[in-house]
Amino acid sequence: MSSSFLFSTASFFIVLLYLGSCHVSNGAQQATYIVHMAKSQMPSSFDLHSLWYASSLKSVSESAELLYTYNNAIHGFSTRLTPQEADSLMTQPGVISVLPEQQYELHTTRTPLFLGLDVHNGDLFPETEASSDVVVGVIDTGVWPERKSFSDKGYGPIPSTWKGKCEVGTNFTASLCNRKLIGARFFARGYEAEKGPIDESKESRSPRDDDGHGTHTSSTAAGSVVEGANFLGFANGTARGMAPGARLAVYKVCWKGGCFDSDVLAAIDKAIDDNVNVLSISMDDLTLDYYRNDIAIGAFAAMERGILVSCSAGNSGPRSSDISNVAPWITTVGAGTIDRDFPALVILGNGNNYSGVSLIKGDALPELLPFVYAGNASNATNGNFCVSGTLIPEKVKGKIVMCDRGVNFRVEKGEVVKAVGGLGMILANTAENGEELVADAHLLPATAVGEKAGEIIRHYVITHPNPTASILTQGTVVNVQPSPVVAAFSLRGPNPTTPNILKPDLIAPGVNILAAWTGAKGPTELASDTRRVEFNIISGTSMSCPHVSGLAALLKSVHPEWSPAAIRSALMTTAYSTYKDGKPLIDIATGKPSTPFDHGAGHVSPTMAVNPGLIYDILTVDYLDFLCALNYTSSQIMKVSRRNYTCDPSKTYSVGNLNYPSFALNVQGSGAYTYTRTVTNVGEAGSYSVKVTSETTIVNISVVPAVLNFKEVNEKKSYSVTFNVDSSKASGSNSFGSIQWSDGIHVVGSPVAISWA
């Protein structure tokens, strides 16, 4: 598979709504369909649901076979059908829906310290039997089990509640699992039904990770402690996952040709059966309707079993309203930076210096060399992007080349420059990327600079009669400020499916993250990259997601009785949206303060989350009422929840009344909008007072009551928030605020985001 991480050097993470480049059978095109069944309607003549499913399928096709049967994530099966057969199957008794599957493509040494998880916090997250009984499941590209991050040294017996297994396959034996990596499975039936048999000479038909993405995300979430970790000498230190004591189970669903819905759903189904406690999914799903979104449907089933599901927000930022994985029972994670950087200077012949970033080992190109702009060394209209075949060798050989970011992958540009004799590259951001800098391990000396520096450098190289430049790397720098800042690539709200539910939920480290890597590919994933590394540094919300997955595992180990909603609440209400000096977090895309549509509740703060004071819990019935508020039919609710649930026609349902730890108001016009929330005391007895902030006078926010008194643990109290809107004063722009409850020790914060319909 080409790189599966969006900002990792060699590929973009996207989701394609896939209807199939289909095989041909009897003159009709076939595609894979996910079939949702009403389990309770199985005729008494069948002993097993799988027999009923097979009989239903046989009634419309003599040749079709079951790819998977699903028992947990949904009730139903997947199969290959023609459109006509799919329509016919839809008419069979007990069939709820027949939906074409989707195809998905996938979207550390410093971060534990940056998050406050240093060795002095053992009292907050003690290494106990409970902490080692927590299992983090990762649905991704598999695992490279030989990495030190998966060592089981010091681990006790595998938890007795574990039901998973270690599946064997190409280059993978059961002995590769251990007391740390306790489960490894792979799912390829959906992929092979569409693409044909996996070429085992090119990739492993097994849990082995030939891509790197899954190894990176797994070790980020729960990797073992590894001393002396580094990437080509950069970021040297002790690497560890967020929950180093937790166990890991990997579920490989992604192959060179992508990740298919039927396989992803099968992995969720099996992870539920295996008894994972946290499920980490770093891939996009942009399907708007929850009843058509199989990740959302599978996550609902996991939530009911007490499994927190953490998903990446997506990497096509800074666009708004394209955020993915927005179901309210999913924890949606955006990305921010940490306080570590890898600076590399661009030194121009006129004496001016400009700071960039690079992961090039050594001194790069300290001497001034001839310098050329790629657009002036090409006859192609897109030559400035250093696309393969566009550069004229005679104009590039022996020179440093300036390339513009965009069109092709960043590391490919360096490969193109090197192939025609260039000695180095300066990669300049365009307006789309602004000042966000992502470090890459290029195949030649190179550095990346922001848009502003790029404009100045470009003017120099184009206008100077004899331009020269050099590149000087400066190693690893820590305590970079301000940090964190919201990553430009991190997708933003408002929530495109349910505007009255704020997404993302929060942000976590996702830029230039060091974690374990595959032994099958070089750090750039280019075929010409023969380097092999134990750790790699990459970026994306795929990296921030497993940070939160691991932190959820930590909280689960301390509070095993907490529900997924309670754990998410603790992470959200203790997140921070300002720096220590009180100034708001910065959005690197604009250079201005970020908003709750960018960072959700804020940046995760695990040492505060362990003792949040109050939590917002949500039960399954609350989510069902939420679906009623969306005016879902009984059939649509059944697709999501696998049960008969009838909305009460005499009851008024409100999306805004879901007991969420944040507030999003999509204003439809003037008037009063009232939301109700219920908090549960998980701390000592005490009195909490409310503080409301708002940046607009157009919307007046009031909270009743203003004081909540708690006498005991697990006591519940409710309050209402009324938003009085005067739309005659509205400018149409979004506005923000916050609602905070405090007893003098705890601060329980909820962001407020107001948008206009």
Secondary structure, DSSP 8 states (H G I E B T S, - for coil): ----STTSSS----EE-------EETTEE-EEEEEEE-GGG--TT-SSHHHHHHHHHHTT-SS--EEEEESSS-SEEEEEE-HHHHHHHHTSTTEEEEEE--EE-B---SHHHHTT-SGGGTTTS---HHHHH-EEEEEES-B-TTSGGG--TT--S--TT----B--BTTB-GGG--SSEEEEEE--HHHHHHH-S--TTTS-SSSB-SSSHHHHHHHHHH---EEEEEETTEEEEEE--SSTTSEEEEEE-EETTEEEHHHHHHHHHHHHHHT-SEEEE-B----SSGGG-HHHHHHHHHHHTT-EEEEE--SSTT-BS------TTSEEEEEE--SEE-EEEEEETTS-EEEEE----S--EEEEEEEEEGGGSBSSTTGGGT-TT-B-HHHHTTSEEEEESSSS-HHHHHHHHHHTT--EEEEE--TTTTT-------SSSEEEE-HHHHHHHHHHHHH-SS-EEEEEE---EES-SS--EE-TTS-B-S-SS-TTS-S--EEEE-SSEEEE--SSS-TT--TT-----SEEEE-SHHHHHHHHHHHHHHHHHH-TT--HHHHHHHHHHT-B-B-TTS-B-EETTTTEE--HHHHTT-B--HHHHTS-SEE----HHHHHHHHHHTT--HHHHHHHHSS-----TTS---GGGS--SSEEEEE-SSEEEEEEEEEEE-SSSEEEEEEEEES-SSEEEEEESSEEEE-STT-EEEEEEEEEE-GGG--S--EEEEEEEE-SS-EEEEEEEEEE-
